[in-house]
Amino acid sequence: MFDTMTVTKAAAGLFGTFLVLLLAKWGAEALYHADGHGETASYIIETESSGESADGEEVVFEDMLAAADPDKGARVFRKCTACHKLEDGANGTGPYLYGIVDRPVASAKGFTGYSASMQAHGGNWTPEALDAFLTRPSAYISGTSMSFAGLKKPQERADLIAYLQTIGN
């Protein structure tokens, strides 16, 4: 028949397994539990801004640029570092951005990866042109080879442009 020691070992194994699973469940709830149960958003989905502030007033880019923080722009620039460098003449996947503000479009010396539409665009990278381009590059210059989706927040764009104005200008 059954030995009491065998039954005790089997029961201990079974109860030990349940105890481990129970402790794992409690630990997971402590780590991943979201308070509020629908009262607050778990994450925010950014939508395109219509150029208006929360109170319905029209946001003027020049005012935002005047109040922009270059230090915050330096943090925003981290999104750009995968393709762009700030050193004069140091091209990467994309052209260098040293002195980009008020520089002619598609004019980075030594960079050969400009799309035909970028080369044909003409003009200068004024702060307003950079703002429009950074909102959604493919919408501003159709056919651009820059695959970046854009910066949806106007203040991030203003901060980034303020930062770029301090580099080489």
Backbone as a printed PyTorch tensor [residue, N CA C, xyz], in Angstrom:
tensor([[[  0.8210,  -1.1810,   0.0000],
         [  0.0000,   0.0000,   0.0000],
         [  0.8630,   1.2410,   0.0000]],

        [[  0.3150,   2.3210,   0.5170],
         [  1.0340,   3.5850,   0.5360],
         [  1.7510,   3.7930,   1.8500]],

        [[  2.9120,   4.2560,   1.7320],
         [  3.7060,   4.6180,   2.8990],
         [  3.3430,   6.0530,   3.2790]],

        [[  3.2110,   6.3480,   4.5620],
         [  2.8350,   7.7010,   4.9840],
         [  3.8790,   8.7360,   4.5600]],

        [[  5.1040,   8.3570,   4.4670],
         [  6.1540,   9.2850,   4.0460],
         [  5.9700,   9.6570,   2.5800]],

        [[  5.5650,   8.7100,   1.7350],
         [  5.3200,   8.9730,   0.3210],
         [  4.1410,   9.9250,   0.1610]],

        [[  3.0740,   9.6950,   0.9270],
         [  1.8880,  10.5700,   0.8720],
         [  2.2720,  11.9670,   1.3490]],

        [[  3.0710,  12.0640,   2.3910],
         [  3.5060,  13.3600,   2.9230],
         [  4.3440,  14.1110,   1.8940]],

        [[  5.2400,  13.4260,   1.2120],
         [  6.0710,  14.0620,   0.1850],
         [  5.2090,  14.5560,  -0.9790]],

        [[  4.2600,  13.7500,  -1.4260],
         [  3.3840,  14.1400,  -2.5300],
         [  2.5360,  15.3470,  -2.1450]],

        [[  1.9890,  15.3480,  -0.9230],
         [  1.1740,  16.4670,  -0.4540],
         [  2.0290,  17.7280,  -0.3280]],

        [[  3.2370,  17.5960,   0.1930],
         [  4.1290,  18.7430,   0.3410],
         [  4.4800,  19.3290,  -1.0280]],

        [[  4.7200,  18.4770,  -2.0010],
         [  5.0080,  18.9440,  -3.3590],
         [  3.8310,  19.6740,  -3.9580]],

        [[  2.6250,  19.1280,  -3.7820],
         [  1.4110,  19.7330,  -4.3130],
         [  1.1440,  21.0820,  -3.6370]],

        [[  1.1890,  21.1250,  -2.3250],
         [  0.9270,  22.3660,  -1.5950],
         [  2.0480,  23.3880,  -1.8120]],

        [[  3.2720,  22.9280,  -1.9690],
         [  4.3900,  23.8330,  -2.2590],
         [  4.2190,  24.4980,  -3.6070]],

        [[  3.7550,  23.7110,  -4.5900],
         [  3.5020,  24.2650,  -5.9250],
         [  2.4190,  25.3270,  -5.8640]],

        [[  1.3260,  25.0510,  -5.1590],
         [  0.2510,  26.0390,  -5.0200],
         [  0.7480,  27.2950,  -4.3120]],

        [[  1.5950,  27.1370,  -3.3160],
         [  2.1320,  28.2820,  -2.5880],
         [  3.0040,  29.1460,  -3.4990]],

        [[  3.8480,  28.5310,  -4.3010],
         [  4.6910,  29.2720,  -5.2380],
         [  3.8300,  30.0270,  -6.2470]],

        [[  2.8000,  29.3730,  -6.7960],
         [  1.9080,  30.0340,  -7.7520],
         [  1.1590,  31.1960,  -7.1020]],

        [[  0.7160,  31.0190,  -5.8580],
         [  0.0140,  32.0720,  -5.1420],
         [  0.9300,  33.2670,  -4.9050]],

        [[  2.1590,  33.0170,  -4.4880],
         [  3.1090,  34.1010,  -4.2720],
         [  3.4510,  34.8130,  -5.5810]],

        [[  3.5770,  34.0670,  -6.6690],
         [  3.8420,  34.6660,  -7.9840],
         [  2.6800,  35.5510,  -8.4130]],

        [[  1.4500,  35.1000,  -8.1550],
         [  0.2640,  35.8900,  -8.4960],
         [  0.2580,  37.1960,  -7.7010]],

        [[  0.5240,  37.1220,  -6.4000],
         [  0.5440,  38.3280,  -5.5820],
         [  1.6460,  39.2900,  -6.0490]],

        [[  2.7970,  38.7480,  -6.3740],
         [  3.8920,  39.5830,  -6.8550],
         [  3.5610,  40.2670,  -8.1710]],

        [[  2.9420,  39.5140,  -9.0850],
         [  2.5650,  40.0830, -10.3760],
         [  1.5230,  41.1780, -10.2030]],

        [[  0.5490,  40.9690,  -9.3160],
         [ -0.4570,  42.0020,  -9.0640],
         [  0.1820,  43.2530,  -8.4870]],

        [[  1.1530,  43.0830,  -7.6150],
         [  1.8230,  44.2450,  -7.0240],
         [  2.6090,  45.0180,  -8.0760]],

        [[  3.2430,  44.3010,  -9.0060],
         [  4.0370,  44.9580, -10.0350],
         [  3.2030,  45.5840, -11.1340]],

        [[  2.1640,  44.9230, -11.5700],
         [  1.4340,  45.3200, -12.7610],
         [  0.0280,  45.8380, -12.5010]],

        [[ -0.3430,  46.0200, -11.2630],
         [ -1.6930,  46.4700, -10.9590],
         [ -1.8460,  47.9440, -11.2900]],

        [[ -2.8820,  48.2960, -12.0460],
         [ -3.1800,  49.6810, -12.3920],
         [ -4.3240,  50.1540, -11.5190]],

        [[ -4.0330,  51.1320, -10.6710],
         [ -5.0740,  51.6850,  -9.8170],
         [ -6.0640,  52.4770, -10.6470]],

        [[ -7.2740,  52.5850, -10.1840],
         [ -8.2620,  53.4260, -10.8310],
         [ -9.2580,  52.6740, -11.6800]],

        [[ -8.9060,  51.5470, -12.2250],
         [ -9.8080,  50.7310, -13.0410],
         [-10.5860,  51.5730, -14.0370]],

        [[ -9.8610,  52.2300, -14.9400],
         [-10.5110,  52.9870, -15.9900],
         [-10.7090,  54.4530, -15.6620]],

        [[-10.3580,  54.8920, -14.4630],
         [-10.5340,  56.2890, -14.1130],
         [ -9.4730,  57.1630, -14.7760]],

        [[ -8.2870,  56.6200, -15.0160],
         [ -7.2240,  57.3680, -15.6710],
         [ -6.7320,  56.5680, -16.8650]],

        [[ -6.1720,  57.2960, -17.8310],
         [ -5.6590,  56.6360, -19.0250],
         [ -4.3470,  55.9330, -18.7080]],

        [[ -4.1890,  54.7280, -19.2050],
         [ -2.9370,  54.0110, -19.0220],
         [ -1.8380,  54.6390, -19.8680]],

        [[ -2.1880,  55.1260, -21.0470],
         [ -1.2490,  55.8200, -21.9100],
         [ -2.0300,  56.8260, -22.7290]],

        [[ -1.3220,  57.8140, -23.2540],
         [ -1.9560,  58.8770, -24.0130],
         [ -1.5880,  58.7120, -25.4710]],

        [[ -2.5730,  58.7770, -26.3300],
         [ -2.3480,  58.7080, -27.7600],
         [ -2.2940,  60.1340, -28.2750]],

        [[ -1.1390,  60.5080, -28.8510],
         [ -0.9930,  61.8530, -29.3630],
         [ -1.7790,  61.9790, -30.6620]],

        [[ -2.4440,  63.0970, -30.8010],
         [ -3.1340,  63.4160, -32.0360],
         [ -2.5390,  64.6840, -32.5940]],

        [[ -2.7930,  64.9450, -33.8550],
         [ -2.2390,  66.1340, -34.4690],
         [ -2.8990,  67.3630, -33.8800]],

        [[ -2.0810,  68.3550, -33.6340],
         [ -2.5820,  69.6130, -33.0970],
         [ -3.1340,  70.4490, -34.2320]],

        [[ -4.1980,  71.1540, -33.9600],
         [ -4.7840,  71.9980, -34.9890],
         [ -4.2070,  73.3980, -34.9600]],

        [[ -3.1540,  73.6320, -34.1530],
         [ -2.5610,  74.9470, -34.0670],
         [ -3.2750,  75.8470, -33.0820]],

        [[ -4.0800,  75.2550, -32.2070],
         [ -4.7900,  76.0310, -31.2110],
         [ -4.3940,  75.5590, -29.8320]],

        [[ -4.4350,  76.4960, -28.8790],
         [ -4.1470,  76.1340, -27.5010],
         [ -5.3860,  75.5400, -26.8700]],

        [[ -5.2780,  75.1240, -25.6160],
         [ -6.3900,  74.4800, -24.9330],
         [ -7.5920,  75.4030, -24.7790]],

        [[ -7.3450,  76.7160, -24.7110],
         [ -8.4690,  77.6300, -24.5590],
         [ -9.0110,  78.1290, -25.8910]],

        [[ -8.5470,  77.5550, -27.0050],
         [ -9.0970,  77.8620, -28.3160],
         [ -8.3850,  78.9980, -29.0370]],

        [[ -7.3800,  79.6270, -28.4240],
         [ -6.6570,  80.7050, -29.0700],
         [ -5.6750,  80.1380, -30.0850]],

        [[ -5.4500,  80.8710, -31.1600],
         [ -4.4880,  80.4810, -32.1760],
         [ -3.0800,  80.6030, -31.6050]],

        [[ -2.2580,  79.5690, -31.7900],
         [ -0.8860,  79.5810, -31.3040],
         [ -0.0120,  80.1640, -32.4090]],

        [[  0.7680,  81.1680, -32.0820],
         [  1.6540,  81.8080, -33.0470],
         [  3.0430,  81.2090, -32.8800]],

        [[  3.5840,  80.6590, -33.9760],
         [  4.8690,  79.9740, -33.9140],
         [  5.9810,  80.9000, -33.4320]],

        [[  5.9830,  82.1470, -33.8800],
         [  7.0330,  83.0790, -33.4850],
         [  7.0520,  83.2710, -31.9690]],

        [[  5.8700,  83.3200, -31.3520],
         [  5.7930,  83.4590, -29.8950],
         [  6.3240,  82.2110, -29.2020]],

        [[  5.9740,  81.0530, -29.7440],
         [  6.4690,  79.8020, -29.1570],
         [  7.9850,  79.7150, -29.2800]],

        [[  8.5210,  80.1340, -30.4300],
         [  9.9660,  80.0800, -30.6410],
         [ 10.6770,  81.0590, -29.7110]],

        [[ 10.0860,  82.2280, -29.4990],
         [ 10.6950,  83.2140, -28.6050],
         [ 10.7490,  82.6880, -27.1700]],

        [[  9.7670,  81.8920, -26.7770],
         [  9.7180,  81.3490, -25.4150],
         [ 10.3180,  79.9480, -25.3160]],

        [[ 10.8710,  79.4400, -26.4090],
         [ 11.3760,  78.0580, -26.4340],
         [ 12.6150,  77.8910, -25.5550]],

        [[ 12.8150,  76.6760, -25.0930],
         [ 13.9280,  76.3270, -24.2150],
         [ 14.9270,  75.4450, -24.9760]],

        [[ 16.0990,  75.9940, -25.3280],
         [ 17.0970,  75.1880, -26.0530],
         [ 17.5390,  73.9430, -25.2950]],

        [[ 17.5310,  73.9860, -23.9540],
         [ 17.9230,  72.7970, -23.1900],
         [ 16.9280,  71.6580, -23.3990]],

        [[ 15.6480,  71.9860, -23.4490],
         [ 14.6410,  70.9620, -23.7600],
         [ 14.8080,  70.4980, -25.2010]],

        [[ 15.1740,  71.4190, -26.0860],
         [ 15.4170,  71.0640, -27.4840],
         [ 16.5610,  70.0820, -27.6320]],

        [[ 17.5760,  70.2120, -26.7610],
         [ 18.6950,  69.2610, -26.7900],
         [ 18.2100,  67.8590, -26.4540]],

        [[ 17.2500,  67.7620, -25.5390],
         [ 16.6920,  66.4410, -25.2030],
         [ 15.8460,  65.9140, -26.3600]],

        [[ 15.1000,  66.7960, -27.0250],
         [ 14.2990,  66.3710, -28.1790],
         [ 15.2200,  65.9000, -29.3030]],

        [[ 16.3920,  66.5440, -29.4320],
         [ 17.3310,  66.1930, -30.5030],
         [ 17.8180,  64.7560, -30.4010]],

        [[ 17.7180,  64.1610, -29.2350],
         [ 18.1380,  62.7550, -29.0850],
         [ 17.4040,  61.8520, -30.0680]],

        [[ 16.1790,  62.2210, -30.4460],
         [ 15.4260,  61.4350, -31.4250],
         [ 16.0870,  61.4950, -32.7970]],

        [[ 16.8780,  62.5210, -33.0360],
         [ 17.4860,  62.7480, -34.3440],
         [ 18.8730,  62.1300, -34.4850]],

        [[ 19.4880,  61.7810, -33.3430],
         [ 20.8940,  61.3710, -33.3640],
         [ 21.1530,  60.0490, -34.0840]],

        [[ 20.1170,  59.2690, -34.3280],
         [ 20.3260,  58.0180, -35.0610],
         [ 20.7740,  58.3000, -36.4920]],

        [[ 20.3580,  59.4340, -37.0530],
         [ 20.6680,  59.7380, -38.4560],
         [ 21.4900,  61.0100, -38.6500]],

        [[ 21.4020,  61.9560, -37.7110],
         [ 22.0300,  63.2660, -37.9020],
         [ 23.0810,  63.5450, -36.8370]],

        [[ 24.1010,  64.3030, -37.2480],
         [ 25.1540,  64.7460, -36.3370],
         [ 25.1910,  66.2700, -36.3390]],

        [[ 25.7560,  66.8390, -35.2880],
         [ 25.8120,  68.2900, -35.1680],
         [ 27.1600,  68.8820, -35.5690]],

        [[ 28.1580,  68.0600, -35.8150],
         [ 29.4760,  68.5600, -36.1770],
         [ 29.4670,  68.9850, -37.6450]],

        [[ 30.1540,  70.0820, -37.9290],
         [ 30.2330,  70.6090, -39.2890],
         [ 30.8740,  69.5810, -40.2200]],

        [[ 30.1570,  69.1780, -41.2520],
         [ 30.6610,  68.2470, -42.2500],
         [ 30.5670,  66.7810, -41.8770]],

        [[ 30.0690,  66.4640, -40.6790],
         [ 29.9960,  65.0690, -40.2240],
         [ 28.6480,  64.4740, -40.6140]],

        [[ 28.5460,  63.9970, -41.8210],
         [ 27.3070,  63.3980, -42.3000],
         [ 27.1590,  61.9850, -41.7690]],

        [[ 25.9310,  61.5870, -41.5750],
         [ 25.6190,  60.2220, -41.1700],
         [ 24.6730,  59.6530, -42.2020]],

        [[ 23.6650,  58.9550, -41.7290],
         [ 22.6110,  58.4860, -42.6250],
         [ 21.9210,  59.6850, -43.2530]],

        [[ 21.7780,  60.7360, -42.4510],
         [ 21.2350,  62.0050, -42.9240],
         [ 22.3280,  63.0620, -42.9000]],

        [[ 22.0480,  64.2490, -43.4640],
         [ 23.0680,  65.3010, -43.4860],
         [ 23.3250,  65.8710, -42.0960]],

        [[ 24.4980,  66.4700, -41.9180],
         [ 24.8120,  67.1090, -40.6350],
         [ 23.8850,  68.3110, -40.4520]],

        [[ 23.6090,  68.6520, -39.2030],
         [ 22.6850,  69.7480, -38.9120],
         [ 23.3790,  70.9710, -38.3140]],

        [[ 24.6870,  71.0070, -38.3700],
         [ 25.4300,  72.1730, -37.9060],
         [ 25.0590,  73.3690, -38.7870]],

        [[ 24.5800,  74.4380, -38.1900],
         [ 24.2230,  75.6350, -38.9490],
         [ 23.0280,  75.4560, -39.8580]],

        [[ 22.1110,  74.5640, -39.5280],
         [ 20.9650,  74.2740, -40.3990],
         [ 20.0070,  75.4470, -40.5320]],

        [[ 19.8370,  76.2270, -39.4650],
         [ 18.8670,  77.3180, -39.5010],
         [ 19.3530,  78.3930, -40.4680]],

        [[ 18.5200,  78.7130, -41.4440],
         [ 18.7680,  79.6790, -42.5270],
         [ 19.7690,  79.1890, -43.5720]],

        [[ 20.1310,  77.9080, -43.5340],
         [ 20.9880,  77.3200, -44.5630],
         [ 20.0970,  76.8950, -45.7300]],

        [[ 20.5870,  76.9690, -46.9570],
         [ 19.7820,  76.5070, -48.0880],
         [ 19.4240,  75.0170, -47.9530]],

        [[ 18.2420,  74.6700, -48.4160],
         [ 17.7660,  73.2840, -48.3890],
         [ 18.6770,  72.4330, -49.2710]],

        [[ 18.9670,  71.2170, -48.8270],
         [ 19.7730,  70.2290, -49.5670],
         [ 21.1580,  70.7610, -49.9010]],

        [[ 21.8130,  71.3910, -48.9120],
         [ 23.1180,  71.9970, -49.1980],
         [ 24.2350,  71.5410, -48.2620]],

        [[ 24.0390,  70.4720, -47.5210],
         [ 25.0960,  69.9970, -46.6220],
         [ 26.2410,  69.4520, -47.4600]],

        [[ 27.4210,  70.0570, -47.2820],
         [ 28.5620,  69.6450, -48.1060],
         [ 28.9180,  68.1850, -47.8350]],

        [[ 29.1410,  67.4620, -48.9030],
         [ 29.5500,  66.0690, -48.7970],
         [ 28.4160,  65.0680, -48.6620]],

        [[ 27.1750,  65.5480, -48.4940],
         [ 26.0620,  64.6040, -48.3510],
         [ 25.4510,  64.3510, -49.7220]],

        [[ 25.3720,  63.0800, -50.1060],
         [ 24.8840,  62.7270, -51.4460],
         [ 23.5410,  62.0000, -51.4190]],

        [[ 22.9320,  61.8670, -50.2440],
         [ 21.7100,  61.0770, -50.1370],
         [ 20.4090,  61.8590, -50.2550]],

        [[ 20.4740,  63.0970, -50.7410],
         [ 19.2440,  63.8770, -50.8820],
         [ 18.3450,  63.2880, -51.9660]],

        [[ 17.0470,  63.2510, -51.6950],
         [ 16.0870,  62.8060, -52.7020],
         [ 15.9360,  63.9040, -53.7540]],

        [[ 15.4220,  63.5340, -54.9130],
         [ 15.2110,  64.5080, -55.9850],
         [ 14.2270,  65.5900, -55.5500]],

        [[ 13.2130,  65.2050, -54.7870],
         [ 12.2310,  66.1940, -54.3440],
         [ 12.8430,  67.1770, -53.3480]],

        [[ 13.7650,  66.7220, -52.5220],
         [ 14.4420,  67.6210, -51.5800],
         [ 15.3370,  68.5840, -52.3450]],

        [[ 16.0610,  68.0870, -53.3280],
         [ 16.9370,  68.9430, -54.1220],
         [ 16.1380,  69.9670, -54.9180]],

        [[ 14.9560,  69.5870, -55.3800],
         [ 14.1280,  70.4870, -56.1840],
         [ 13.3510,  71.4830, -55.3280]],

        [[ 13.2780,  71.2540, -54.0330],
         [ 12.4530,  72.1020, -53.1630],
         [ 12.9330,  73.5490, -53.1300]],

        [[ 14.2240,  73.7580, -52.9660],
         [ 14.7680,  75.1080, -52.9260],
         [ 14.4370,  75.8320, -51.6330]],

        [[ 14.8960,  77.0700, -51.5490],
         [ 14.6440,  77.8770, -50.3650],
         [ 15.6480,  77.6070, -49.2610]],

        [[ 15.3830,  78.2200, -48.1100],
         [ 16.2470,  78.0690, -46.9450],
         [ 15.4870,  77.3970, -45.8120]],

        [[ 16.2510,  76.8230, -44.8870],
         [ 15.6510,  76.2290, -43.6910],
         [ 15.4330,  77.3310, -42.6550]],

        [[ 14.4200,  78.1350, -42.8740],
         [ 14.0440,  79.1390, -41.8890],
         [ 13.3930,  78.4290, -40.7100]],

        [[ 13.2600,  79.0960, -39.5560],
         [ 12.5740,  78.4460, -38.4400],
         [ 11.1560,  77.9950, -38.8100]],

        [[ 10.4570,  78.7820, -39.6020],
         [  9.0990,  78.4070, -40.0170],
         [  9.1100,  77.1890, -40.9350]],

        [[ 10.0730,  77.1430, -41.8530],
         [ 10.1820,  75.9900, -42.7580],
         [ 10.5560,  74.7330, -41.9640]],

        [[ 11.4710,  74.8760, -41.0050],
         [ 11.8310,  73.7250, -40.1720],
         [ 10.6290,  73.2450, -39.3690]],

        [[  9.8340,  74.1660, -38.8470],
         [  8.6430,  73.7920, -38.0910],
         [  7.6820,  72.9960, -38.9670]],

        [[  7.4360,  73.4820, -40.1710],
         [  6.5330,  72.7750, -41.0830],
         [  7.0900,  71.4070, -41.4660]],

        [[  8.3880,  71.3340, -41.7270],
         [  9.0150,  70.0710, -42.1130],
         [  8.9990,  69.0750, -40.9660]],

        [[  9.3260,  69.5430, -39.7600],
         [  9.4010,  68.6430, -38.6160],
         [  8.0340,  68.1650, -38.1480]],

        [[  6.9750,  68.8630, -38.5290],
         [  5.6300,  68.4100, -38.1870],
         [  5.3690,  67.0650, -38.8400]],

        [[  5.6650,  66.9770, -40.1170],
         [  5.5260,  65.7210, -40.8640],
         [  6.3280,  65.8540, -42.1560]],

        [[  7.5650,  65.3810, -42.1530],
         [  8.4390,  65.5890, -43.3100],
         [  7.8530,  65.1410, -44.6410]],

        [[  7.2020,  64.0040, -44.6740],
         [  6.6770,  63.5010, -45.9460],
         [  5.5210,  64.3430, -46.4790]],

        [[  4.8370,  65.0730, -45.6160],
         [  3.7560,  65.9510, -46.0720],
         [  4.3170,  67.2860, -46.5640]],

        [[  5.4070,  67.7430, -45.9640],
         [  5.9860,  69.0250, -46.3520],
         [  6.7510,  68.9140, -47.6680]],

        [[  7.5560,  67.8650, -47.8110],
         [  8.2810,  67.6160, -49.0610],
         [  7.9510,  66.1950, -49.4970]],

        [[  6.9890,  66.0900, -50.3660],
         [  6.5460,  64.7820, -50.8490],
         [  7.6960,  64.0950, -51.5880]],

        [[  7.9660,  62.8670, -51.2190],
         [  9.0360,  62.1100, -51.8500],
         [ 10.3650,  62.2090, -51.1270]],

        [[ 10.3930,  62.8600, -49.9710],
         [ 11.6380,  62.9400, -49.2240],
         [ 12.0640,  61.5460, -48.7710]],

        [[ 13.3640,  61.3420, -48.6740],
         [ 13.8530,  60.0320, -48.2290],
         [ 13.9370,  59.9610, -46.7110]],

        [[ 13.5950,  61.0580, -46.0200],
         [ 13.5950,  61.0480, -44.5570],
         [ 12.3460,  60.3190, -44.0830]],

        [[ 12.5480,  59.2230, -43.3770],
         [ 11.4230,  58.3700, -42.9860],
         [ 10.8600,  58.7150, -41.6120]],

        [[ 11.3420,  59.7740, -40.9790],
         [ 10.8830,  60.1840, -39.6560],
         [  9.4180,  60.6060, -39.7260]],

        [[  8.6010,  60.1610, -38.7720],
         [  7.1640,  60.4560, -38.7820],
         [  6.8720,  61.9120, -38.4500]],

        [[  7.7160,  62.5440, -37.6630],
         [  7.5110,  63.9440, -37.3160],
         [  7.3160,  64.1430, -35.8280]],

        [[  7.3440,  65.4090, -35.4250],
         [  7.1050,  65.8010, -34.0360],
         [  5.7390,  66.4570, -33.9780]],

        [[  4.8120,  65.8480, -33.2770],
         [  3.4400,  66.3370, -33.2500],
         [  3.2490,  67.5470, -32.3390]],

        [[  4.0570,  67.6600, -31.2750],
         [  3.8700,  68.7410, -30.3100],
         [  4.5830,  70.0070, -30.7840]],

        [[  3.8330,  71.0980, -30.9720],
         [  4.4480,  72.3510, -31.4390],
         [  5.5520,  72.8520, -30.5120]],

        [[  5.3970,  72.6760, -29.2070],
         [  6.4170,  73.1580, -28.2830],
         [  7.7090,  72.3700, -28.4270]],

        [[  7.6300,  71.0640, -28.6850],
         [  8.8400,  70.2640, -28.9220],
         [  9.5730,  70.7620, -30.1550]],

        [[  8.8080,  71.0690, -31.2190],
         [  9.4340,  71.5810, -32.4410],
         [ 10.1080,  72.9270, -32.1770]],

        [[  9.4280,  73.8030, -31.4550],
         [ 10.0020,  75.1230, -31.1470],
         [ 11.2640,  74.9750, -30.3080]],

        [[ 11.2440,  74.0990, -29.3120],
         [ 12.4240,  73.8730, -28.4750],
         [ 13.5820,  73.3300, -29.3110]],

        [[ 13.2840,  72.3820, -30.1990],
         [ 14.3220,  71.7980, -31.0510],
         [ 14.9170,  72.8550, -31.9790]],

        [[ 14.0800,  73.6770, -32.5830],
         [ 14.5810,  74.7150, -33.4990],
         [ 15.3960,  75.7410, -32.7150]],

        [[ 14.9670,  76.0950, -31.5190],
         [ 15.7370,  77.0170, -30.6840],
         [ 17.1100,  76.4150, -30.3790]],

        [[ 17.1550,  75.1170, -30.1220],
         [ 18.4330,  74.4380, -29.8740],
         [ 19.3050,  74.4620, -31.1330]],

        [[ 18.7190,  74.1500, -32.2850],
         [ 19.4810,  74.1320, -33.5300],
         [ 20.0120,  75.5220, -33.8800]],

        [[ 19.2900,  76.5800, -33.4700],
         [ 19.7760,  77.9410, -33.7170],
         [ 21.0560,  78.2240, -32.9330]],

        [[ 21.2710,  77.5220, -31.8440],
         [ 22.4770,  77.7480, -31.0340],
         [ 23.6780,  76.9820, -31.5870]],

        [[ 23.4510,  76.0800, -32.5290],
         [ 24.5250,  75.2490, -33.0740],
         [ 25.0040,  75.8330, -34.4110]],

        [[ 26.1350,  76.4760, -34.3910],
         [ 26.7620,  76.9480, -35.6190],
         [ 26.2010,  78.2270, -36.1900]],

        [[ 25.3270,  78.9040, -35.4840],
         [ 24.7720,  80.1570, -36.0140],
         [ 25.1540,  81.3140, -35.1090]]])
